[in-house]
Amino acid sequence: MAATSKSPMTTDWLLQVCGASSLEAVKSVNLWAKSLRDSDVTRVLAQCTQLEVASLSLNKISSLEAFAKLSHLKELFLRKNEVEDISELRHLQVSLRLLAGLCT
């Protein structure tokens, strides 16, 4: 079942999409254009402690705070989200390779 703006992302849905047995096993996600919001990132993605690559373009993310604890994150794609304040970058790890325009 695909995530829509009417049904928020769940742990079970993410595990199924990624083919993983646990959130700790998720290293890469491709979730562009899923109408994801900050609450989805906080509730589910922030629990993926081994996450290295997150493709989250074309969503409704406005804060990067939930990414602060993802120390393995190397690539974060956020093109066409709702991040308006450049100071949100303070939440990201220094080694992160930022690959997309954050401000819309």
C-alpha positions as CSV (number, residue, x, y, z in Angstrom):
1,M,0.0,0.0,0.0
2,A,1.4,3.4,-1.0
3,A,1.6,6.3,1.4
4,T,-0.7,9.2,0.6
5,S,-1.4,12.5,2.1
6,K,-4.4,10.9,3.8
7,S,-2.5,8.1,5.5
8,P,0.8,9.1,7.2
9,M,3.9,7.0,6.9
10,T,4.0,4.1,9.3
11,T,6.9,1.9,10.5
12,D,5.4,-1.2,8.8
13,W,4.9,0.6,5.5
14,L,8.5,1.9,5.5
15,L,9.9,-1.6,6.3
16,Q,7.9,-3.1,3.5
17,V,9.0,-0.4,1.0
18,C,12.6,-0.8,2.0
19,G,12.5,-4.6,2.3
20,A,14.1,-4.3,5.8
21,S,13.4,-6.3,8.9
22,S,13.9,-3.4,11.3
23,L,14.3,0.4,11.2
24,E,17.9,-0.1,12.2
25,A,18.5,-2.1,9.0
26,V,17.3,0.8,6.7
27,K,20.3,2.4,5.1
28,S,18.6,4.1,2.1
29,V,15.1,5.5,1.4
30,N,13.6,6.8,-1.8
31,L,10.4,8.6,-0.7
32,W,10.0,11.4,-3.1
33,A,6.5,12.8,-3.7
34,K,4.9,11.0,-0.8
35,S,3.4,14.1,0.9
36,L,5.6,13.5,3.9
37,R,5.5,16.0,6.7
38,D,7.8,16.8,9.7
39,S,5.8,14.4,11.9
40,D,6.5,11.5,9.5
41,V,10.2,12.2,9.6
42,T,10.2,12.5,13.4
43,R,8.0,9.5,14.1
44,V,9.6,7.0,11.6
45,L,12.7,8.1,9.7
46,A,14.5,9.5,12.7
47,Q,14.4,6.0,14.1
48,C,16.5,4.7,11.2
49,T,19.8,5.1,13.0
50,Q,21.9,3.6,10.2
51,L,20.3,5.7,7.5
52,E,22.9,6.9,5.0
53,V,20.9,8.2,2.0
54,A,17.5,9.9,2.1
55,S,15.8,11.0,-1.1
56,L,12.9,13.1,0.2
57,S,12.3,15.6,-2.6
58,L,8.8,16.8,-3.4
59,N,7.4,16.5,0.1
60,K,6.1,18.9,2.8
61,I,9.1,18.8,5.1
62,S,9.8,22.2,6.8
63,S,12.2,21.3,9.6
64,L,15.5,19.4,9.6
65,E,15.6,18.9,13.4
66,A,14.6,15.2,13.2
67,F,17.8,14.5,11.1
68,A,20.1,15.7,13.9
69,K,20.6,12.2,15.5
70,L,21.2,10.5,12.2
71,S,25.0,10.4,12.4
72,H,25.4,8.0,9.4
73,L,23.5,10.3,7.0
74,K,25.7,11.2,4.0
75,E,23.3,12.3,1.4
76,L,20.0,14.1,1.8
77,F,17.9,15.1,-1.1
78,L,15.3,17.8,-0.2
79,R,14.5,19.6,-3.4
80,K,11.0,21.2,-3.4
81,N,10.1,20.8,0.2
82,E,9.0,23.6,2.6
83,V,12.3,24.4,4.4
84,E,12.3,28.2,4.4
85,D,14.9,29.1,7.0
86,I,18.5,28.4,6.2
87,S,19.3,28.1,9.9
88,E,17.7,24.6,9.7
89,L,21.0,23.5,8.4
90,R,22.3,23.6,12.0
91,H,20.6,20.3,12.7
92,L,22.6,18.4,10.1
93,Q,25.9,16.6,10.7
94,V,28.9,18.5,9.4
95,S,30.0,15.6,7.1
96,L,26.6,15.7,5.3
97,R,26.8,16.2,1.6
98,L,23.9,18.5,0.8
99,L,22.7,17.8,-2.7
100,A,19.6,19.8,-3.2
101,G,18.2,23.3,-2.9
102,L,16.6,23.5,0.4
103,C,14.8,26.8,0.1
104,T,11.8,27.0,-2.1
